[in-house]
Amino acid sequence: MLNYSLLLSALVPLLVALFFFLRREDKNARTDFPPGPAPIPVLGNIHQLPLQKSFLKLTEWAREYGPIVGLQLGPQKAIVLNTWTAVRDLLDQRGAIYSSRPAFPIVQHMGIGDTHAAFMKYDKNWRRARKTMAEFLKDSEVDKRIEVQNAEATQMIWEIMTNPGEYREHVMRQFLAVVLATVYGRRGKRAESKRFFEIQDEWAALLDPGAMPPFDVLPFLNYVPDWMTPWRGWRERAEDLKREQGTEYKELFEHARERVAQGKAGDSFVARLVREQANEGYTDYELEYVGGFLLEGGADTSAMAFLTFILAMAAFPELQKRAQEEVDAVFGEERMPEEVDATKLPYLKACFWEVSRFSPRYRSRLECST
């Protein structure tokens, strides 16, 4: 049995040593660093970040200290960008320097940092994955899938009209179905949609700052028992997520590969990958997560944005009326649009842009009164 008294007696001198080590740093080290809240020894500003919705605190600091805020996270320094100009200057114009990904505790624990495209380092494997996905997502390829989008959108409208109380489930099924059809060559079912989005909800929750111990900043926390920290149960949640997500992506990939062998996969994304796997040098595990990443990016974010749009229209009926009048003027009241020319719907387009500003995190549970 672990002797917690012995563990504490070992941690105390370690923290004391770390305190004096950090005290030896040049007292003027922050003179060329962006302004921010005053740090304390050892922890820096970690103690000031709430475990939930830390973005609210970051927004508060942005108002107080300016568009670029400097933070001390344990022994590491971090800056928070709060303007589009700052993000463009660093992440776009200097992408070769800043486009790599930081270490996320949950990603490290799940061991998918070298596999999941959203968290890969900026190296040859990331460039290979990006090239593979960009080829599938270019305009000429997306245009080929309009029929699938129209069919699933029509199904969604019928479901909402016949059962409006479950509109959220209908929207989520529709967006997942489109991606399943184009990526895996199969039709999405409601139960499958429910399982996928439950996994995504837990994935997003554990990625949220404060959900797990910051052992990327203070590694010793990885060895501290849960009951001694504010993050009780994180190990069990992370293990469950790793198993559920890995199983989901593996089952989808294996099913698609079986359809390729049977000649039933058509021209789906995974079918192409399976046929070209030897030439591209992908392992099965890598392909499972390439397909899974497209599911996350194509179904989850799109569904959340659309749900936010619905709630925003319900919250502002006068804007909904104006958008509806524009749609009716272009298409009439009887005909469903087969192709949409965005230049003819400037107000509706502006509404969708406003959704991105209004709720950039695509919070599907946004209060209608917001």
N, C-alpha and C positions, 0 to 999 in steps of 0.2 A: 504494500500500500504506500502511496506517495506521502512523504512527510512534508506537509505544507509549512511547518515551522522552519524546517531546514531550507525549503525553497525561498521563504521570505528572508531568511538570514543571508542567503546568497544574493538575493536581488537588491537588498539595501546597499551593500558596499558597491555593487555595480552601478546603481543610480548615483551614488555619491561621487564615484570616479567619473561618470559621464558628466556630472554637473561641473566638476572642476576642469574637465577637459574643454567643455564648451566655454567656460569662463576665460580660458586662455586665448580665445579668439580676439582679434583686433576689435576694440570697442567702436571703431569707426567703420566697421565692415558694412554697415547699412547706409552709409552716406550716399552711395551711388545706387542704392536699391530703391524701388518704388515705395512710396509711403504706405503705411498700414498700421493696424493695431499693435501696440507694444507687446512683444513676446516675453515669456518668462523662461528661466533656465530650464534646460532639458526638454520640456514639452513645446516650447515656442508658443504657437497660437492654437494648438490642437484642442486645448481645453475650452476654447471659445467657440468652437464649431459644434452646433447641435447635432445629435445623432440622426435626426430626421429633418428633411427639407432644409438642408444647409444652404441651398441657393438663396433662401430668404435673408440669411445672415450676410452672405456675400453681396447681395444687392444693397443691404443697409450700409456695408462698408464702402461700396462704390460711391454712394451718395456722400459719404463722409470724407473719403480720401481721394476720390477722383477716378478716372476711367481705367487706370491700371493700379492694382492693389498688390502690395508685397506681403507675403506671409512667411512665417518660419514654422515648418512642420517637423518638429523634432530636430534632427541635425540637417534637414534638407530645407532649401529655400524654394518657394513657389510664387508665381505671379498669377493674378486673376485678371483676364481681359474682359472689359465690360462695354466695349464699343465695337461696331462693325469694322471701323477703320483699323483699329489695333489688331483685330483678328486677321483682316486681309493682309496687313503689312507683314505679320509674322508667319501665319499659317499658309498663306497663299503665295505671296511674293518671295518668301524665304522657306518654301516648303521642303527643300532638300535638307534644311537644318532642323526644322521643327515638326515635320510630318510623322515622325515615329510616335509610338504609343507609350504612355507611362505604364508602370506596373499596377494592375488592379488586384487587391487581395483575393477576391473571389476567383478571378481568372488564374492566378497563380495556384490557388488551392485545387482548382479543377484540372490544372495541367493542360489548358487549351490555348495558351498564349502564342504558341507557334503554329496553331491550326485555325483558329477563328480569325477571319480576315479583319474584323474590327479591332483586334488587339495585337496583331502581328507587329513585329519591329519592321522598320523601313529597310527591307533587304530584298534579295532576289526572290525569296518565296512569296513575299507580299506582292511584288511586281508581277510575278507569274499568276497569282490568284486574281489580281486586279485585271490583268489582260484577259484572262479567261472570262470573267464576268462582264467586262466592258464589251466584249465581242457579242455576248448574248443580249446585252441591253441597249445596243445601238438602235437608232431610230428605225432603220430598215427592218430589223428583227422584231421590234416592238409592234410595228404596223401589222405584222403577220398575225398578231394575236388579238386583233380588234374583235373578231367574231367570238372568241372565248369571253372577252370582257363584256360584250353586248349580251351574250346569252346569260351569263351569271348576274349581270346587272338587272336584266328583266326578271330573273328568278327572285332576286332580292326584293324588287318592287312588289311583286305578287305576294311574297311572304309578309312584307310590312303591311300591305293593304288588308290581308286576311287575318294577321295576328300582330297588330301594332304594339302591343304591350311588350313584346320580346324583340323590339327593333334592334337592340344592341347585338343580340345573338345573330340576327339575320345579316347585319352589316359585316360582322366578323367572319361568318361563314363565307360570304360572297368574296371578300378579299383574299381569304386563304384559298378558296377554290380556284381563283384565277391563277395564283402562283403555283398551286399543286398541279394544275393542268399543264402549265407552260414549262415548269421546272422538272416535274416528275412524270408527266403524261398520264395523270389519273384524276378522277373526279373527287372533289372534296365532300365529305359528309359532315353533318352537324356535330356528331359525337367527336369526330376527329378535330374539328375546329375548337370545341370546348377544351379538349386535352392540350392542344397546342398553346392556346392563349393562357391557360392556367400555368403552364411552364414558363411562358413569357412574362407573366405577372411576377412570378417568383424570381426570375432572372433579373428583371428590372429592379425589384425590391432589394436584392443583394448587391446589385451594382450601385445603388444609391449611396452617396457618401455618408458614412456613419453607420451603415448596416453591419459592417464587420470590423474587427480590430484593425487599426492601421499598421499591420506588421510590415508593410512595405517601408514605413518610416521608422517604426520601433520594432525590429524583428523579434526581440525577446518576448513580445506579447503572444507569439505563436506557441509559446511553451507555458503560458499562464492558464490555469484551469478556468473554465467558463464562469464558474460561480464567483470568481474573484473579479470579474469584469462586468461592464454594462451590456456585453454582447452575449448573453447566455443563450446557448442552443445554436450558435452560428455554425458549428462543425456539422451537426446533424442536418441542418438545412442545406449546407453546401454539398454534403455527400448525397442527399436526396436529389438535389437539383442536377448534380453531375450524372447520376444514374438515369434520371428521367429524360434529360435532354439528350444524353448519348444514345439511349435506347430509341427515342423518337427519331433521331436523324439516321441511325443505323437501319431501322425498320423501313423507313422511306426509301433509302438508297438501295437496300437489298431487294425491295419490291420492284423498284424501277429496273434494276439489273435483270431480274427474272423476266420482266416484260421485254427487255431488249433481246434476251435469249429466245423468247417465244415469237419475236418479230411483231410485238404489239405496242412498242414504246413510241413509235412515230418519230417526230423531230423534236422531242423534248430536250431540255438543256442537259439533264443527267444522261440521257441516251447518247448525246454527242460525247460527253465526257467519258463514258464507259468505252465507246468505240475508239477514242483517242487516248485512252489512259496510258498505254505503253509509251506512246510518243511523247506525251507531256510529262511523264515521270511522277504522276500522282499516286499515293497510296490510297487504299480504300478509305482509311480513316480520314485522310485529307479531303477526299471527295464528299464524304458524309457531311463534313462541316462547310464545304463550299456550297453545297445545296442548302444546308440549314441556314447559312448566312443569308442567302437570297430569300428564304422564307421569312426570316426576321425582318429584313429590309423591305420586302415587297408586301407582306401581309400585315405585320404588326403596325409599323409606322403609318401605312396608308389607312388602315382601319381606324386607328386612333385619331388621325387627322379628320377623317370623314365623320366620325362620331362627334368630335368637337364642333365641326361645322353644323351638324344637326342641332346640337344643344345651343349653339350661338344663334341660329335662326329662330329657335324657340324663345330665346331670351330677348330677341329684338325683332318682334313681328313686323314692324314697319320696314325693316331692311329686307326681311323675307318677302314681303309683298312686292317691293321694288324689283328684287331679283326674279321673282316669278313672272312679273310683267315683261321683263326683258326676254326671258325664255319663251313665253307665249308669243311675243312679237316676232321672234325669229323662226320658231318651229310651228306655231299654231297650237291649238288645244287638243288636237286629235292624233297628231303624228309623233312617234317616238324618233328622236334624232339618231341616225345611224353613224354620222360623223359630225364632230363638233369643231367649228372654226372659232377659236378663242377670240379672234379679232372682232367677231360679231357679238360677243358677250363680254364686253369690258367690265361691266359692273359685277357680274358673277365671278369673273376672274379676280377682280379686286377683293371680293369676299373671301375667296380661297387664300389669297395672299395674306389677308388680315387674320385668318385662322392661324397661320404660321407665326405671326407676330403676337396674336392674342394668347396663344397657348403653345409656345415653342416646344414644350416637352410632350405635347399631344396627350394631355391628361383626359382620358375617356370619362372620368367621373367628375368632370368639371361641373360645378354648381350652375344651374341655369340662371341664378340670380347674380352671378359674377359680373 
